[in-house]
Amino acid sequence: MPILSSVIASAQPQANGTLLVHEQHIDHTGFKHDHIYNAQAGADINLAAELRGQAMGAEIDKREAAALEAENFTLPLSRYEFLNLFTQPERLAIRTAGKTDVVIEDFLAMLDNAAGVYLTNPDVVAGINYFVQVEVLTQTRATEILNG
């Protein structure tokens, strides 16, 4: 199950007798999922948080399974594994260019927020092809990288 923890971050009594509940669920990637709702007086908010965490975990499992199937059951690379496909001079050239090129800056920001990297993802392919277009990567290296 990809939800590692589910906690009640706060539970504030409301004038109408309900509780304003803030649940926080942390998944296997470290991402925090917040859920805020009004609970009826006497509701077991801890049980509700536990059940919601289980349901969220099942949904995350379902989405990850669908992503794997879409990628022909190829496991994604970690961000480190992906960046390690580039040589250090290539990485430095990309980061340097990203300081003045918003397309590269955006690609790197998307990469920073990716749970995993599929080399067949259209955004990844477009990003690497853009590196060739702006001459921070050769076509030969782009092909090598996209082939893993």
N, C-alpha and C positions, 0 to 999 in steps of 0.2 A: 504494500500500500504506500503510495507516494506522499501521504500527509504524515509528517513526522510528529507534529504536536498540534493540539487544539486547546486553547485556553480562553477563559473569560477575561478580557482585558479590562472591562468595566461593566458595572450594572447599576444604573442610576434610577432610583424611584421617581416616578412621574406623578403629577397631581391627580391623574385619573386612576391611580392604583397599579398601573402597569410598570414594567421595568424597561428602561432603554438599555439594551444589551449590546455590547461590542465584543464579538468573538474574533479571535485571530488564529488562523490556521497556517502553519508553515509547511511547505511541501519539500520534496526531496531535492529540489534545486536551490532551496533557501528562500524562495519567493514567499512573501507574506500575503495571504488572502484574508481580507477583513470582511466581516459580515455584521451589519448593524440592523437591529430590529427591535420592535416593542414586544415584550413577552407578557402574557397574562399573569396576574397575581397568582402565586403558588406554583407556577410552571417550573419544571426541573430544567433549568437552563444549562446545567452541566451535561445532562443526558442529551439535550438538544445539540449542544456543541459537539459532543462525541459522535452522534448520528450524522450531523452535517459534515464533519470531517471524513467519516466513512464514505458518504455519498460523493463528496468532492474527490476523494482518492479514487473511487471507482470511475468517475468521469475523467480524471486525469489519465488513468490507466487506459480507458477507452480511446481517448484522443491520441495518446502515444502509440497505441497499437495501430490505429488508423494511419498515423504518420509513417510508421514502419512499413505497413502494407503498401502505402503509396510510393515508398522508396524501395519496393521489392525486397523488404525485410533487411535492408542494409542498415547497420547501426550508424548513427551520426558520429562525426568526429567531435571531440571536445574542442573548445576554442583554442586551447593550447596545442592540441594535435593539428588543428587546421593551420594555425600560425606557424607551426614547426615545419610545414610543407615548404615555406618560403625560406630563403637564405637570410642571414642577418642583414647583409647589405640591401636585399629586397625589402625586408620589413622596415628598415630605416628609411629607405626611399619612399615607401608608401606613407609612413607616418609623417615624414617631412612634407610631402605633397599634400597630405590631409590638413596641414595647418593653413593652407591657402585655397584648397579645393573643397567646396562644400559637398560634392558628390562623394569624394573619398571619406570626408569627415562623417557623412551620413552612413556610409557602408560600415565604417569602423564602429560607429555608435550602435548600429543594428547588430553587429557581431558581438559587441559587449553585452547585449541583452539576450543573445541567443542561448537557449539551453543546450543546443547541439548544432552542428553544421553538416548539412548534406551537400556533397559536391555537385549533385544534380539539381539542387534548388535553383530555380530561375534567377533569384536575386543574387545568389553566390556566383553563378555563371556570368551574369551581367556585370557584377562588381569586378571580377577578375578580367573580363574583356575590357572594362573601362580602364583598368590598370595598363593594359596594352595600348589602348587608344591614347592615353596621356604619356605613354612611353616610360612608365616606371617598371614595366615588366615586358619581356619579349614574348612573342607569340609562342615560341617553343617552350618557354617556361610556363606560360599560362596553360598550355596543353598538358604538360607534365603534371602540374598542380591539380588540374581538373581530373586527371586520371589517377590521382592519389599517389 
